[in-house]
C-alpha cells in the first residue's frame, strides 16, 4: 500500500493556542509527529499575531517544513515566508506572486479552477472539498479524484476537505492523488 508523498498542514486560528509559548509546544508536537512537507498559517479573521507568525516560521525552519501564509502576500513577504497560498479570488495573482515567492499555492474547487491554476503556474493546488467538511458545501468525492492524473499537471495536487483520519487517507490511496492537505487530521 502506498503512502502519501506529501502532507500539507493548514492551521486554524480557532483550533490552535493563542499564546506564543503554548502555540510553540502544540505546533512543534504536531510537526514532530506528522512531519508535513508544507504548512500554511491561516487566520481567516486576518488578525495575524506577529509573535505567532515568528513561532510558526522558526518551528517550520527547525523541522524543515516549507512555510506558506494564507492569502496575504504583503505580510508573507514582510515576515520572510517561502510562499503564499492564494484563495479563490487571487487566481490572477499567481503569476505576479511567482516572481516574489518560490512557492505559490492555490485553492481550487472544480476541475476548471485546477486547470487554470496549473496554467497560471501554481506550484501546489488544493482541490476541495473531497469529503464532507463543515461549511464547505457538497463534497467532490473520491470518484472526482479518480479522474485526475497528477502527471497531467505541473503543480503538486493536494486533496483537501474532510481528511481527519487514516480512513480518508486510505480512501485517497484508491486514486492517483498521493498528496493531501488538512487542518483537523494534524490536531487529532
ABEGO torsion letter per residue (X at the ends): XBBBABBBBBBBAAABBABAAAAAAAAAAAAAAAGBABBBBBBAAGBBBAAAAAAAAAAAAAAGBBBBBBGBAAAAAAAGBABBBBBAAAAAAAAAAAAABABBBBBBABAAAAAAAAAAGBABBBBOBABBBBGAEBBAEAAAAAABBAAABABBBBBBEGBABAAAAAAAAABABABBBBAAAAAX
